[in-house]
Amino acid sequence: MARRVPGDGGHDAAGKNGCRARRADSAASADSADSAESGDSAGAARAAASDASAGAIRGVGGVGGVSGPGAVAGANGVSGAASTSSAAKRKAANGDELEALLLGGVPRHTAYEVCKAAGIPYDEARRYWRAMGFADVGQARAFTDADVDALLRLGGMPRSGLFTEDFAVQVARSMGQTTARLAEWQVDVLFDAFDTAGVGSEEMAEFGYRIGRRVLPELEELLVYVWRRQLAAAAGRVRQQLQEHAEGLQAVGFADLVSFTRLSRQLTEEELARLVSVFEANAADTVAYGGGRLIKTLGDEIMFAADSPARAARIALDLLASMRRTEAVPELRIGVAYGHVVQRNGDIYGTTVNLAARLTSLAEPDQIVVDPELADALADDASFALEPVGTRMVRGLGEIALTALTGD
């Protein structure tokens, strides 16, 4: 089942540059709109995707020759009243077209019709839909042929005899939760680009449709590519753990922005959002570059993991160095622990995780604190310097000898 995508909404603010571009382009944009609608070559799609990713929505001129919303009336001499009526009809039409484009077809089936076509009991189908995070729409005609195909694939897992229904539900849940955040993130990025370009809420459905036609196939291919690479990396980590008989051993770290609560009271909402965005982007890049995994982000805190103590220690040091070079981000404090963890649904749990979180709260600003296990594992590595900082009572875990980690 598919989430409904509104045909209108978002941001009204018009950037000055976007407004100037709209006035400059209005005389010629009608022809470019027609040519853009008819050109669906792979080269045009790639060019549009490149432009969009660079934030190059040129004023209201759009990507790949998409015209400004007022250009047709200006070119043809249509009166203001007729232009307004036409724009309203176009807005409604493009809202429906955008939904059909994103869903891969026109919603025309009810839930029972989809279940009947797929040969799946309604209760089973509902389990899959809920696992994927889709709201209950009753018997509204909110389903497409793609929903039938999806049910056939999910229902085919337990019917093959190789998997259980619970397995199929877990597959659906993993994809639903992951892609929900991905979709929200990408829509936010697109709407921010519209806002910067001066595209008003009345025009967003139309522009979303035109840009979607060009970039959606590219994004779909890219999504599958990234997923396959991540799947191969995850399988490789499990294989290595089994070969080394080290299943469950991980180095886990938390990095926390100092005085974030105080800053949140001093900054505007836009400034706070920008601060968090810079922090999360820098942290994600640093963790990935160091060969670790970003487990989750919590606004003012990130959680990462690595398969080896040395790798986790290097990531922690690089995080400090990266944030020192970023004026917009306050100091960090980092805690890292090494031991057994439980991996479940893309997250990790256990005493090691709890200890790493507690160590972070005990660290001073611009300091990395590690537990005894990680300190022992790094003792013979000349790349790191370790300095005991005393024994502290750690809530729920007893007395722990703390060590400060620095570079060589």
N, C-alpha and C positions, 0 to 999 in steps of 0.2 A: 504494500500500500504506500502511497506517496504523500509526502507532506505538501500541502497546498502552498504555492508560491504567490504572494500578493502581486497584482499587476501594478500597484501604485503604492508608494510609500517611501520613507527614508528622509533624505535631506533636501532642504529648500534653498540653502545658501548658495549664492552665485558668486564665484570668484571673479575678480575684476578682469583677469586675463581671459577667462572663459567668455565673459560677456563681449569683450572686444573682438575675440575670434569669431563669435557668433555673428556679430554685425558685419564683419569683413567677409565671411563665407556665405552669407545668406543668399546672395544673388546667384551663385553657381551651384548651390548644394542640391537642387532638385534633380538635376541630371545625374549627379554622383550617387544619389540615393538609389535611383533606378538601376544604374550599372552595378552598384554594390549588391543589390538584391539578386541580380542574375548571375553574378560571378561566384561560383562555389568551388573553384579549383583548390587543390591541396596547397599550391603555392600561395594563394591569397589567404588561406586559413593560417598558414605558418607565419606570414607577414603580419596578419592581424594579431596573432598570439604574441608575437615579439613586441609589437607596439603596445599592446595592453599590459604586458608584464613590466614594461618600462614606464608605465604610467602616462603613456603618450596619447591620452584622449584629448586631441587638440581642440581646445575650446569646446564647442558643441559640435565640431566637425566630425568627431568620432574616430573610429578605427577603420582603415581600409575603405575610405570613401563614404562613410555613413554621413548623411546630410543633417543639417540643423533642422529642428522641428518647425521653424517658421518659414523655411525657405520656399516651399512649394507655393504658398500663398503669395509671397513676395514676387516670385518669378512669373506667376500666371495672372496676377492682378485680381485675385479672389478677394471679395469684400471681407471686412473684419468679422461680421456675423457668420458668414458662410465658413470662414476659416476656423472660428471657434467651434462650430458644429462639427466640422470635419475632424478637428483635433480631438474632440470628445469621442467620436466614433472610433478614430484610430487608436486612442488610448484604450478603450474597451477591447477592441479587436486584438491589439498587441498584448494585452494582459492575458487573454485566452491563448494566443499563439505562443507566448513565452512559457506558459504552463505546459502546453503540449510539447514544446521543444525540450524542456527540461525533463519531462516524464517519458519522452520517447514515444508519445502517441496521445490521442485525445481520450480523456477520461470518459468512458461510456458504459462501464460494467459495474454492477453491484457486487458486494462481497460474496453473496451466494452464487452469483453467476460465475465469478472467478473460481470459486471452490469447485463448482460443478464441472467447469471446463478442464480444471487441473486434476479432477478426481481425488481431491483432498477433503477430508471431513472439516466442517467449519471450525470445530473446536481446535483441531490441530493447526489449521491455518491461522487462527487467532493467536495461538502461542507464538508462531513465527513472527507475526506482525508486531506483537507486543515486544518480543525480543529485539526486533529491529528499531523499536522506538516510535512506531507509527500510532497515531491517535485513532480511537474508535470513531468511525464516521457512519455507523449504522448501515443502512442499505442505500446510502447516497451513491450516485453513479460517479465514483471517484477513482475507478480503477481502469487500467489500460491493458492491452495485450501483454505488455511487459510484466505485469503482475502475475498473469497466468504462467508465463515462462519461469518466473522466480519461484512460484509455488511448486512447479514441476521439478525444479532443481532441488529445492530443499526437501520436498516430500520424497524425492527419489533416493535420498541418502538412507533413511531407515528401510525403505522398500528394497534396496539392493541387498540387504542382509549383511553389509559390511559395517554399518554404523547404526547407532540407536537414534531414536527421536530426540533424546536429550542432547546428543552430540550435535544434531542439526540445529537445535535451539541455541546451543552455545556458539556455533558458527554464525548464526544470524545475529546474536547479541554482540559478538565481537565486532562484526562489520557495522552494525547499527550505531553503537556507541562511538566508534572511531570516526566514521564518516559524518556523523552529526556535527561533531566539533569542526571537522574539516570544512563542511558546507557552510557553517556559520562564519567561519574565519574568511573563506573566500568571498562570500557575499559582502562581508564588512569591507574587505579590501576594494571590491568593485564599487560599492556605494561611496567609499571615501574618494575614489578616483572620479566618480561622477560629481561629487560635491566640489572637488578642486576644479573641475572643468566647467562648473556653473550649470550643470544639468539639473533642472528642477524636478520636483516630485511628479509633475504632470507628464514628464517626458521619459521617466526612468524605465517604464515597461517597454516602450518602443525601442529605446537604446539598448536595454538589456537583451531584447530579442535579437536585434541586429548584430550585436557583438557576440551573443551566445552562438549564433549560427556559425560564426567564424572560429571561435576558440574552443567550443565544447568538444569537438572531436579530438583536438590536440590535448586538452586536459584529461579526457578519458584515457587516451593512450598513455599519457604521463603517469596517471594514477596507477594503472596496471604495472607499468615499468617500476615505479618506486616500491610498490607492494611486493613484487617479485624479488627485488634486491633485498628488502628488509626480511622477507621470508627466508631467503638463502642465508642471510647473516644470522638470524635466530637459530636456524637449523644447524649452522656451523658451530655456534656456541654450545648447543646441547651436545653435539657430537664430541667436541673437545672436552667437555666436562666428563662425559662418560669414559673417554679414553684415558683421562688423567685421574679417574676415580675421585673427582673433586666436586661431585654433584652437590649443588646448594651453597657452595662457598662463593661469596661475593664481597667486594669492597663497596660500601654504601656511603654516600656523602650528601650532606645538606649544605646549601649556601644561602645565607639569609642577609637581606639588606638591613643595615643598622639604622635605627630611628625611623623606620618606615611609617609608624603610626603618627609620629610628630609631623613628618613631611606631608602625610596625607591631609593634615589639617591646614597646612600652609599653601599647598599647591592648588591650582584650579583643577577641575576634572580633566581637561585636555592635557595639562602638564603632567598630572599623575598617570594618565594613560600612556603618555609618551615615555615617561620614566620606566614604567613596567615593561613596555614594549622593547625599549633599548636593552634593559636588563635581561629579559628572556631571550632576545635574539642573540646577544653576545654570549650568554651562557650556553645556549643550544649549539652555537658554532664551536665554542671551546670544547664542550663535552664530546661532540662528534669528531672533531679534529684529533682529540686525544684517544680515540678508540673506545670511549665509554658510551653509555646510553642515558639519555634524558628520560627519567621515569615519569616525572610529573612536574608541573609548574603550579605554584600557589600564590601568584601575584608578587609578593615580596620574598619568596623563597622558591628554590628549585631543589629537586632530589635527583641524584644521578647514581649510577652504578658502573662498576668495571670488573672484569674477570680477574685482574691481578692487583695486588697492593701497590706496586710501582706505578701502574697506569693510573690508578685512582689518585695517588699522591701527586703525580704530574698534572693531572686535570685540576686538582685543587689549587696548586701553585699557579697554573695558567689562568684560572678564574680570577685570582687576586690581581695578577699582573694586568689582565684585560680590563678589569674594572678601575684600576688605578689610572689607566690611560683614558678612561671615559669620564669626562668632567660632569656629565649630567647624572651619573650614578653615584650614590654615597658608598661608604665603605662596606665591606662584607665581613662576615664571620662565618667560618666553615668548620664543620665537624665531620670526621670520617672514621668509620669502624669497619672491621673485617671479621667475617664469620659466616655461619650458616644462615641462609634465608629461605623463605618459601616463595616460589614464583607462581602467581595465579592471575590469569586474565590480564596480562600485560603489566601487572604491578608486583611488588615484592613486599613481604611481611616478615615479622619475626623480631627476636630480641636485638639482633644486630642493627636492624632499621631503627628500633626505638632508641638504642644507645647512640647512634649517629645523630639523631634528632636532639637528644639531651646534650651531647657534646657541643652542638652548635650554639645552644643557649648559654653554655659556659664559656665559650670563646670570647676573647676581647675583640674589639673592632680591628679589622685588618689582620686577623690571626687565624691559623689553622690548628685545630686540636684533634689529636687522634687517640684511639684506644690502645691498650697494651698489645693486643694481637697485631694490629697494623704496625706499631712501633717495632715489635720484634721482627716482623717480616721485612722491614726496611733497614734494620740495624747494620747489615753488611753492604748496603748499597751506597757508594760514595756520592751518588747524585743528590742525596738528601741529607739535611742536617736535622738532628732531633735534640730537643732540649726538654728535660722533665720540668713540669710546672706544678708538681705536687699532687696530692690525693684529695679528691673531692667526693662528697656524698652525692650520688646520682639518684634522683627520685625513682623508686621502683626497682633499682638495680644494685643498690649498695655502694660501697666505696670503690672508686675506680682511679687508678693512677693515670694522670693525664700527661700527654707529651705534645709540645708545640713542634710543628713541622715547618721547616724553611728550606730554601734551595741550598745547593752546595756553595 
